[in-house]
Amino acid sequence: MTTSMQTAIRNFDLGPAEAFVDPDTAADYLQTTRRHVLEMVREGLIPGHPLDPHAKKKDWRFLLSELHAYMLSCDQRPLGACKPPRRV
């Protein structure tokens, strides 16, 4: 790797990383129950990140920015529109 590439990589600022939140915090944000949040993420209705994708029983974490973007996308869809494709 050249010196100019190394300098460019060092100068690239990603900013502060957003913290992942647990299902309880996601439920508070969405103003619903923890159980409903877990049902929605299992059905692929909302974005979520399993801590261990290979585990039979997944422990989910969420980014509030992704949940916010999802909620905004729901507002922009016409009534009766199909839900977004399921995330795997």
Backbone torsions as a table, in degrees:
resi	resn	phi	psi	omega
1	MET	NA	135.1	-178.5
2	THR	-76.5	162.0	-179.7
3	THR	-62.4	-39.1	-179.3
4	SER	-66.2	-35.3	177.1
5	MET	-67.4	-41.3	179.3
6	GLN	-63.6	-40.4	178.3
7	THR	-65.1	-42.1	179.3
8	ALA	-62.9	-39.9	179.5
9	ILE	-66.8	-43.0	179.3
10	ARG	-64.6	-35.1	-177.2
11	ASN	-82.6	-9.1	-179.7
12	PHE	-78.6	113.2	-176.5
13	ASP	-99.4	118.8	177.8
14	LEU	-82.0	-14.0	-176.8
15	GLY	79.4	179.6	-179.3
16	PRO	-70.3	139.4	179.7
17	ALA	-78.5	140.0	177.1
18	GLU	-76.2	137.7	-179.7
19	ALA	-81.1	141.6	173.0
20	PHE	-76.3	148.0	179.1
21	VAL	-120.0	158.7	-179.7
22	ASP	-83.3	171.1	-178.5
23	PRO	-59.7	-31.4	178.9
24	ASP	-64.8	-43.2	179.1
25	THR	-68.0	-40.0	176.9
26	ALA	-62.1	-40.2	179.2
27	ALA	-64.6	-41.5	176.8
28	ASP	-61.5	-42.8	-179.4
29	TYR	-63.4	-41.9	-178.3
30	LEU	-85.5	-3.4	-179.1
31	GLN	56.7	52.0	177.5
32	THR	-143.2	-169.2	-179.4
33	THR	-95.4	159.0	176.8
34	ARG	-58.4	-43.2	-178.7
35	ARG	-60.2	-42.2	179.6
36	HIS	-65.9	-39.6	177.2
37	VAL	-60.2	-45.7	-179.5
38	LEU	-65.6	-37.6	176.0
39	GLU	-63.5	-43.5	-178.2
40	MET	-65.2	-41.1	-178.5
41	VAL	-70.3	-36.5	177.2
42	ARG	-64.5	-34.0	179.6
43	GLU	-83.2	-4.5	179.4
44	GLY	79.8	18.0	-179.0
45	LEU	-80.3	-30.6	178.5
46	ILE	-127.6	153.7	179.6
47	PRO	-74.7	138.7	178.0
48	GLY	-154.0	162.7	-176.6
49	HIS	-129.3	112.7	177.1
50	PRO	-73.2	140.9	177.5
51	LEU	-66.2	-39.5	175.9
52	ASP	-127.5	99.9	-175.7
53	PRO	-63.6	-16.8	-178.1
54	HIS	-95.0	-6.8	-179.0
55	ALA	-71.1	146.3	178.0
56	LYS	-67.0	-45.3	176.4
57	LYS	-106.0	111.9	-173.7
58	LYS	-85.5	142.7	173.4
59	ASP	-104.5	110.4	-170.3
60	TRP	-92.4	148.1	171.5
61	ARG	-131.8	155.1	-173.0
62	PHE	-134.6	151.9	170.2
63	LEU	-105.8	123.6	-177.7
64	LEU	-61.5	-30.9	178.6
65	SER	-65.1	-36.5	177.6
66	GLU	-69.8	-39.5	177.7
67	LEU	-65.5	-39.4	178.2
68	HIS	-63.7	-46.0	179.0
69	ALA	-62.3	-38.6	178.2
70	TYR	-63.8	-44.3	-179.6
71	MET	-63.9	-38.0	176.7
72	LEU	-65.6	-37.5	179.6
73	SER	-67.5	-30.4	177.2
74	CYS	-66.2	-37.8	179.6
75	ASP	-66.0	-27.2	-175.3
76	GLN	-89.7	-10.3	178.6
77	ARG	-85.1	141.8	176.3
78	PRO	-67.9	157.2	178.6
79	LEU	-57.8	136.8	178.8
80	GLY	81.8	2.2	-179.8
81	ALA	-69.7	153.6	178.6
82	CYS	-64.5	148.5	176.1
83	LYS	-72.8	159.1	-180.0
84	PRO	-63.6	158.9	-179.6
85	PRO	-61.2	148.5	-177.5
86	ARG	-68.9	136.0	176.0
87	ARG	-89.5	141.5	-179.3
88	VAL	-107.5	NA	NA
